[in-house]
Amino acid sequence: MATKTTETIHYQTTLTLQTRGKSLERFTHKVQSAVADSGIQTGLCTVFLRHTSASLLIQENADPDVLVDMANFFADLVPENRRYRHSTEGPDDMPAHIRTALTHTSEQIPVIKGRLGLGTWQGIYLWEHRDRAHQREVIVHIVGS
């Protein structure tokens, strides 16, 4: 049985990310900076996106063709030229909501020795599903010791 000998630390910050319109924006380094700032060596990092027309993704960080193929697949899966009832914010809005529902608005990553426990080829991405640029907020919450 493990014995608790250290104090649990909670650290939270909000990242503001500027997107370029429909794209996958890697921001792993910003989350890693938050982990370093927290001083936590062992724990869990939760990343939460405060929006319903963009999503978070942990995906391939070496070959950009993977991201292109993902975007193309979702464009085929959720077409924008379909007649959706919700269209007050433009033809890209409802497809963006559906794409978000099929992906994630949060991710959890272990913190190991003060670093994100991602695999060699993994990166954290904000996936902007709207056509125009947006400013998005991501809450990073780290808990551990």
VMD Tcl script that draws the C-alpha trace (Angstrom):
set ca {
  {0.00 0.00 0.00}
  {1.38 3.42 -0.96}
  {1.71 6.10 1.68}
  {1.09 9.75 0.86}
  {4.19 11.69 1.85}
  {3.91 14.79 -0.34}
  {1.41 17.59 -0.61}
  {-0.93 17.64 -3.59}
  {-0.53 20.76 -5.73}
  {-3.17 22.22 -8.05}
  {-2.10 24.59 -10.81}
  {-4.36 26.21 -13.38}
  {-3.84 28.64 -16.23}
  {-5.75 29.74 -19.31}
  {-4.09 29.80 -22.73}
  {-5.44 32.08 -25.43}
  {-4.79 30.64 -28.87}
  {-5.32 32.44 -32.17}
  {-6.40 30.19 -35.03}
  {-6.10 30.81 -38.77}
  {-9.49 29.43 -39.66}
  {-9.97 25.78 -40.50}
  {-6.68 24.20 -39.39}
  {-4.89 22.09 -36.80}
  {-2.70 24.26 -34.56}
  {-0.10 22.42 -32.48}
  {0.38 23.94 -29.01}
  {2.15 21.17 -27.11}
  {4.97 23.53 -26.12}
  {2.54 25.91 -24.40}
  {1.05 23.10 -22.33}
  {4.54 21.84 -21.46}
  {5.45 25.37 -20.31}
  {2.43 25.33 -18.00}
  {3.58 21.98 -16.59}
  {7.06 23.43 -15.97}
  {5.56 26.53 -14.32}
  {3.46 24.33 -12.02}
  {6.50 22.66 -10.49}
  {4.58 19.37 -10.49}
  {6.79 16.33 -11.12}
  {4.19 13.54 -11.04}
  {0.52 14.05 -11.77}
  {-2.12 14.61 -14.39}
  {-2.60 17.47 -16.83}
  {-6.11 18.18 -18.08}
  {-6.50 20.42 -21.13}
  {-10.03 21.77 -21.71}
  {-11.27 23.85 -24.67}
  {-14.05 26.33 -23.85}
  {-15.77 26.22 -27.26}
  {-18.28 24.13 -29.23}
  {-17.02 24.66 -32.78}
  {-13.40 23.60 -32.28}
  {-11.83 20.60 -30.60}
  {-8.67 19.15 -29.11}
  {-6.70 16.27 -30.52}
  {-3.60 14.31 -29.62}
  {-2.17 13.24 -32.93}
  {0.91 12.63 -35.10}
  {3.43 15.46 -34.80}
  {5.99 14.40 -37.42}
  {4.20 13.83 -40.74}
  {1.84 16.69 -41.68}
  {0.10 14.39 -44.20}
  {-1.66 12.72 -41.25}
  {-3.32 16.03 -40.34}
  {-4.30 16.70 -43.96}
  {-5.84 13.24 -44.24}
  {-7.74 13.74 -40.96}
  {-9.13 17.09 -42.13}
  {-10.13 15.62 -45.51}
  {-11.83 12.64 -43.87}
  {-13.89 14.88 -41.57}
  {-14.79 17.16 -44.49}
  {-16.21 14.10 -46.29}
  {-17.86 12.75 -43.13}
  {-19.53 16.06 -42.20}
  {-20.11 18.06 -45.40}
  {-20.79 21.78 -45.25}
  {-23.09 21.79 -48.27}
  {-25.80 19.83 -46.45}
  {-28.95 21.70 -45.43}
  {-28.71 22.06 -41.65}
  {-31.45 23.74 -39.61}
  {-28.94 25.69 -37.51}
  {-27.40 28.11 -40.00}
  {-27.64 31.55 -38.33}
  {-23.84 31.77 -37.91}
  {-23.05 30.60 -41.43}
  {-22.83 27.34 -43.36}
  {-19.66 26.24 -41.53}
  {-21.14 26.50 -38.02}
  {-23.32 23.38 -37.71}
  {-20.70 21.14 -39.35}
  {-18.20 22.57 -36.84}
  {-20.49 21.59 -33.94}
  {-20.84 18.05 -35.33}
  {-17.07 17.69 -35.82}
  {-16.54 18.82 -32.22}
  {-19.10 16.27 -30.99}
  {-17.20 13.52 -32.84}
  {-13.85 14.51 -31.35}
  {-12.97 16.01 -27.92}
  {-13.04 19.25 -25.98}
  {-10.68 17.87 -23.33}
  {-7.63 15.64 -23.07}
  {-5.74 14.21 -20.10}
  {-2.00 13.60 -20.18}
  {0.13 12.12 -17.39}
  {2.93 14.27 -15.97}
  {6.11 12.24 -15.52}
  {9.29 13.77 -14.06}
  {7.95 17.28 -14.70}
  {7.13 16.65 -18.37}
  {4.07 15.68 -20.37}
  {3.95 11.90 -20.75}
  {3.29 12.06 -24.49}
  {4.73 9.51 -26.89}
  {7.54 10.46 -29.27}
  {5.19 11.16 -32.19}
  {2.32 12.75 -30.25}
  {1.41 16.43 -30.22}
  {-1.50 18.39 -28.75}
  {-3.57 20.26 -31.35}
  {-6.42 22.72 -31.34}
  {-8.59 21.82 -34.32}
  {-10.39 24.89 -35.60}
  {-13.52 23.76 -37.45}
  {-14.72 27.22 -38.56}
  {-13.66 28.93 -41.81}
  {-12.52 32.20 -40.25}
  {-9.90 32.85 -37.59}
  {-10.97 32.74 -33.94}
  {-9.45 33.41 -30.56}
  {-9.89 30.26 -28.46}
  {-9.43 29.69 -24.72}
  {-7.90 26.53 -23.35}
  {-7.84 25.85 -19.61}
  {-4.84 23.83 -18.42}
  {-5.28 22.23 -14.99}
  {-2.43 20.23 -13.48}
  {-2.68 18.27 -10.26}
  {0.03 16.25 -8.58}
  {3.14 16.51 -6.47}
}
mol new
graphics top color blue
foreach p $ca { graphics top sphere $p radius 0.5 }
foreach p [lrange $ca 0 end-1] q [lrange $ca 1 end] { graphics top cylinder $p $q radius 0.2 }
display resetview
